[in-house]
Amino acid sequence: MKKEDMIVIGNMRLQGKSAGAIAAALGLSVNTVKSYLRRHPDMGCTHFCPQCGKPVMQAEGRKEKKFCSDQCRSRWWNSHPSEINKKAYYRLVCHQCGKEFEVYGNSRRKYCCRECYWKHRKENGNCV
């Protein structure tokens, strides 16, 4: 590998390019580029924002940041809803009709729909 290639690898990495893209641009093996980047971690930031590709600076002793800003984080999660790991689904039973229904999150719902809610209020004399 030439000295010029090393400089170009450093510049392209700071622009957020992947090892594969750098290897293709320089005509080098991907493994050569990866091992060079591994051996030279002081070349700058090794973490890049998955939304915009900008370098993400990590604070010493803090949790690793994935995104460069709140705007990038919001845009990325809004464009990747299938990546969200929703675990808080609960199965409840409607107080009016007895039908089982599913809700997400910590909910105080008692009825499966508005119709059941209004029927329950009407039957119990709670209508306004």
trRosetta pair geometry for C-beta under 8 A, 3 or more apart (Angstrom, degrees):
i j d omega theta_ij theta_ji phi_ij phi_ji
1 5 4.9 -116 -172 79 89 139
1 6 6.4 99 138 -54 117 86
1 28 6.9 31 -105 -116 102 138
1 32 6.7 162 -65 171 124 124
1 36 7.0 -2 18 -83 179 139
2 5 4.6 106 58 -1 77 101
2 6 7.4 -137 100 -5 47 83
3 6 5.7 -50 -156 30 37 114
3 7 6.8 36 149 -17 66 103
4 7 5.7 -54 -154 35 36 111
4 8 6.3 34 150 -18 68 107
5 8 5.6 -56 -146 40 33 111
5 9 6.2 39 153 -24 67 104
5 26 5.6 94 -137 -159 100 139
5 28 6.8 103 -163 -51 137 138
6 9 5.7 -49 -147 32 30 114
6 10 6.6 31 153 -17 61 104
6 36 7.1 -144 -117 -168 80 137
7 10 5.8 -55 -154 36 32 112
7 11 6.4 27 152 -15 66 108
8 11 5.7 -56 -145 39 33 109
8 12 6.0 28 159 -16 68 109
8 22 7.7 150 127 -155 90 97
8 25 7.7 -144 155 112 126 119
8 26 6.2 144 101 -86 137 121
9 12 6.1 -58 -142 41 26 106
9 13 6.1 28 157 -23 62 110
9 22 5.6 74 -125 -176 73 138
9 26 7.2 -26 -69 -35 84 157
9 33 6.2 -170 -128 -138 122 90
9 36 6.0 -9 156 111 166 141
9 37 7.2 -135 166 -68 120 86
10 13 5.8 -57 -146 34 26 112
10 14 6.6 23 157 -16 62 106
10 40 7.7 -70 -88 124 99 142
10 43 4.9 -135 -124 -162 95 120
10 44 7.1 111 -166 6 87 118
11 14 5.9 -58 -152 36 31 109
11 15 6.6 28 150 -18 64 107
12 15 5.5 -56 -152 36 37 113
12 17 4.2 -39 166 39 94 141
12 21 7.3 -157 170 106 127 100
12 22 4.8 145 104 -104 144 100
12 25 6.8 174 -108 57 157 151
13 16 7.8 78 177 -51 32 12
13 17 6.3 -85 -86 56 33 85
13 22 6.8 0 -62 -72 76 146
13 37 6.5 158 -105 -113 146 116
13 43 6.3 42 80 121 146 132
13 44 6.9 148 107 62 108 116
14 43 7.7 -125 -54 144 94 94
14 44 5.2 11 -92 91 99 164
14 45 7.1 99 -120 41 68 91
14 55 6.3 -34 -151 -46 61 131
15 53 7.5 5 146 142 58 117
16 48 4.7 130 -133 -149 85 140
16 49 7.6 -41 -123 43 131 76
16 52 7.7 -98 -115 121 169 60
16 53 3.2 105 154 165 154 94
16 54 6.2 -54 -67 -73 133 18
16 55 6.9 -139 -75 -51 83 61
17 21 4.4 -121 -171 87 99 126
17 22 5.3 119 120 -56 124 86
17 25 7.7 -25 -175 -1 154 140
17 53 8.0 46 -57 -171 36 126
18 21 4.8 96 54 7 78 101
18 22 7.0 -142 95 -4 41 87
19 22 5.7 -55 -147 38 32 112
19 23 6.2 34 154 -21 66 107
19 30 5.7 90 130 -163 102 82
19 33 4.6 157 -162 109 88 117
19 34 4.8 43 -159 -73 158 78
19 37 6.3 -108 -95 3 110 147
20 23 5.7 -54 -145 36 29 111
20 24 6.4 27 156 -18 64 107
20 30 5.4 -2 -99 -117 64 120
21 24 5.8 -54 -147 37 30 110
21 25 6.3 29 155 -19 64 108
22 25 5.8 -58 -148 37 30 110
22 26 6.2 3 162 2 66 114
22 28 7.7 -24 126 52 81 115
22 33 5.0 149 93 -150 116 148
23 26 6.4 -71 -142 50 25 94
23 27 7.9 -118 170 61 56 4
23 28 4.9 -105 -140 77 72 79
23 29 6.3 -54 -150 122 126 16
23 30 4.4 -98 -15 -87 170 56
23 32 7.1 126 -115 57 107 92
23 33 4.5 -122 -68 -8 92 140
24 27 7.7 28 -172 -70 25 37
26 33 7.5 137 47 -80 131 119
28 32 4.8 -105 166 74 112 133
28 33 5.7 122 98 -48 125 95
29 32 4.2 98 64 -4 91 104
29 33 7.2 -164 92 -3 52 81
30 33 5.9 -57 -154 38 36 109
30 34 6.2 35 150 -19 69 108
31 34 5.5 -52 -140 39 34 113
31 35 6.1 30 161 -17 67 106
32 35 6.2 -58 -147 38 25 105
32 36 6.4 27 153 -20 62 107
33 36 5.7 -55 -149 35 31 112
33 37 6.4 28 155 -16 65 107
34 37 5.8 -58 -149 38 30 109
34 38 6.2 31 153 -20 65 108
35 38 5.4 -51 -144 37 35 115
35 39 6.2 30 157 -16 66 107
36 39 6.0 -61 -147 40 28 106
36 40 6.2 -10 163 14 65 114
37 40 6.4 -76 -137 57 26 86
37 41 7.8 68 163 -84 60 53
37 43 7.2 -86 -135 31 66 144
37 46 7.4 128 171 -124 106 103
38 41 7.2 -4 -165 -58 30 88
40 43 4.7 58 134 -37 105 111
41 46 6.0 -35 -146 -50 82 139
43 46 7.9 90 61 -71 91 84
44 55 6.5 -68 150 -122 108 156
45 48 7.1 117 123 -71 115 67
45 55 3.4 117 60 -164 152 119
45 56 6.4 148 -171 53 136 41
45 57 6.1 -90 -96 -84 122 56
45 58 7.7 140 -134 -3 90 85
47 55 7.0 94 78 -162 59 64
47 56 4.5 -62 110 61 105 103
47 58 6.2 85 21 -45 140 110
47 64 7.2 -175 -100 -170 158 102
47 65 7.1 125 124 77 150 75
47 66 7.6 -114 -179 -123 122 36
48 53 5.5 -2 171 -158 122 47
48 54 6.8 164 -154 81 78 25
48 55 5.9 -52 -101 -100 71 43
48 56 6.3 162 -118 0 16 91
49 52 4.9 10 95 48 131 79
49 53 6.1 -61 66 -6 83 11
49 54 5.0 18 16 50 123 75
49 55 7.8 -3 -10 49 85 3
49 56 5.5 124 -58 -54 75 107
49 66 7.5 94 -126 142 54 55
49 67 5.2 61 -134 -144 95 52
49 68 4.1 -57 -65 -14 136 99
49 69 7.8 1 -114 14 147 69
49 72 5.2 -21 -173 160 134 158
50 66 6.6 -14 -2 165 109 99
50 67 7.1 -63 31 -90 82 78
50 76 5.8 82 88 -129 102 145
51 67 6.4 32 8 -131 116 103
51 68 7.8 -121 53 24 103 94
51 72 3.9 178 57 -167 143 93
51 73 7.4 -122 -19 -60 141 26
51 75 5.4 97 -147 83 141 111
51 76 4.2 -109 -73 -62 108 106
52 68 6.5 -66 51 29 118 132
52 72 5.4 -87 -6 -114 107 126
54 68 4.6 13 79 -60 117 162
54 72 7.9 -124 34 -76 111 159
55 68 7.4 90 85 -96 34 118
56 65 5.1 -146 168 99 126 107
56 66 7.1 -84 -129 159 178 12
56 67 6.7 150 -102 123 137 9
56 68 5.1 -130 -93 -82 83 70
57 65 7.8 20 76 50 44 137
58 62 7.2 -171 -179 66 74 98
58 64 6.2 -25 -124 -128 122 65
58 65 6.1 -169 -104 25 69 94
59 62 4.0 29 82 20 106 135
59 65 7.8 72 8 -18 86 117
62 65 7.8 16 113 -36 115 92
65 68 7.9 96 139 -89 124 30
66 73 7.5 101 81 -105 97 96
67 70 7.7 107 109 -86 131 21
67 72 4.6 179 -169 95 111 109
67 73 4.0 178 56 -69 168 85
67 76 6.6 -147 -98 12 127 141
68 72 5.4 56 49 21 82 154
69 72 4.9 99 56 8 79 99
69 73 7.0 -138 98 -4 44 89
70 73 5.4 -54 -147 37 35 115
70 74 6.2 35 155 -19 68 105
71 74 5.9 -55 -148 37 29 109
71 75 6.3 27 155 -17 64 108
72 75 5.7 -55 -143 39 31 111
72 76 6.1 31 159 -21 66 108
73 76 6.0 -57 -147 35 25 109
73 77 6.4 15 160 -9 63 109
74 77 6.2 -62 -145 42 27 102
74 78 6.0 25 159 -18 65 112
75 78 5.8 -61 -145 39 26 110
75 79 6.2 11 161 -8 64 113
76 79 6.1 -68 -148 44 26 100
76 80 6.0 -12 164 14 66 117
77 80 6.2 -74 -131 58 28 88
77 81 7.6 71 166 -86 62 51
77 83 7.4 -117 -128 71 64 115
77 84 6.9 74 -161 -72 97 102
78 81 7.3 0 -161 -59 29 87
80 83 4.3 12 145 7 111 123
80 84 7.8 144 115 -30 76 76
81 84 5.8 -33 -166 4 52 116
86 89 6.8 73 135 -41 103 94
86 104 6.3 -26 -178 -142 132 125
88 104 6.0 87 93 -168 85 66
88 105 5.4 60 116 -89 129 33
88 106 7.0 -54 -180 -42 135 65
89 102 5.7 2 -176 -175 106 109
89 103 7.3 162 -153 84 59 35
89 104 5.5 -34 -97 -99 67 69
90 102 7.0 158 80 -153 39 61
90 103 5.5 -19 61 62 91 84
90 104 7.7 156 16 -100 76 20
90 107 6.9 -160 50 36 130 100
91 100 5.8 6 -178 -176 102 109
91 101 7.5 165 -151 85 59 28
91 102 5.5 -31 -97 -96 65 75
92 100 7.2 160 84 -152 34 61
92 101 5.9 -25 65 65 83 77
92 102 7.7 149 19 -100 74 24
92 103 6.2 8 5 6 121 112
92 107 7.7 -97 -28 85 148 114
92 109 6.4 148 67 88 165 97
92 110 7.7 -121 161 -124 137 29
93 98 6.2 -11 -180 -155 105 47
93 99 7.3 165 -153 83 63 27
93 100 5.5 -37 -97 -96 69 65
93 101 7.8 135 -108 18 22 72
94 97 4.9 8 97 50 137 80
94 98 6.1 -58 68 -4 87 11
94 99 4.8 20 15 51 126 74
94 100 7.7 -131 -4 -73 81 18
94 101 6.2 63 -50 -1 96 115
94 110 7.4 86 -148 146 47 54
94 111 5.3 50 -146 -143 91 46
94 112 4.1 -52 -78 -19 127 98
94 113 8.0 -12 -116 12 137 68
94 116 5.4 -46 -173 175 129 166
95 110 4.6 -2 -9 163 126 103
95 111 6.1 -64 35 -76 90 72
95 116 7.6 135 62 153 68 118
95 120 6.4 46 100 -106 104 151
96 111 5.7 31 3 -122 114 102
96 112 7.8 -116 49 20 101 87
96 116 3.7 175 53 -170 143 97
96 117 7.3 -124 -28 -61 142 27
96 119 5.5 101 -159 79 141 113
96 120 4.5 -109 -87 -58 110 107
97 112 6.7 -61 47 23 117 124
97 116 5.4 -92 -10 -111 104 123
99 112 5.3 -24 80 -32 112 159
101 112 4.1 149 -33 -119 147 97
103 107 4.4 -68 139 30 147 153
103 109 5.6 156 -73 33 157 137
104 107 7.6 82 72 -30 33 123
110 117 7.8 108 75 -100 91 87
111 114 7.6 103 113 -89 132 18
111 116 4.2 180 -163 95 112 112
111 117 4.3 -174 54 -65 166 79
111 120 6.7 -133 -87 0 130 139
112 116 5.6 69 44 12 78 151
113 116 5.3 101 58 8 73 99
113 117 7.3 -129 104 -4 43 91
114 117 5.3 -54 -150 36 39 116
114 118 6.2 32 155 -15 72 105
115 118 6.0 -57 -147 39 30 105
115 119 6.2 32 153 -20 65 107
116 119 5.6 -51 -141 37 32 113
116 120 6.3 35 157 -21 64 105
117 120 6.0 -59 -154 34 26 111
117 121 6.6 23 152 -16 63 107
118 121 5.6 -53 -146 37 35 111
118 122 6.1 36 155 -21 67 107
119 122 5.7 -57 -147 37 29 111
119 123 6.2 26 158 -17 66 109
120 123 6.0 -56 -143 38 27 108
120 124 6.2 6 164 0 63 115
120 126 8.0 -4 122 37 72 126
121 124 6.4 -72 -145 49 24 97
121 126 4.3 -94 -155 74 76 105
121 127 5.5 108 137 -70 102 68
122 125 7.9 33 177 -68 27 27
122 126 7.8 -76 -49 49 19 72
122 127 5.5 34 -100 -50 59 123
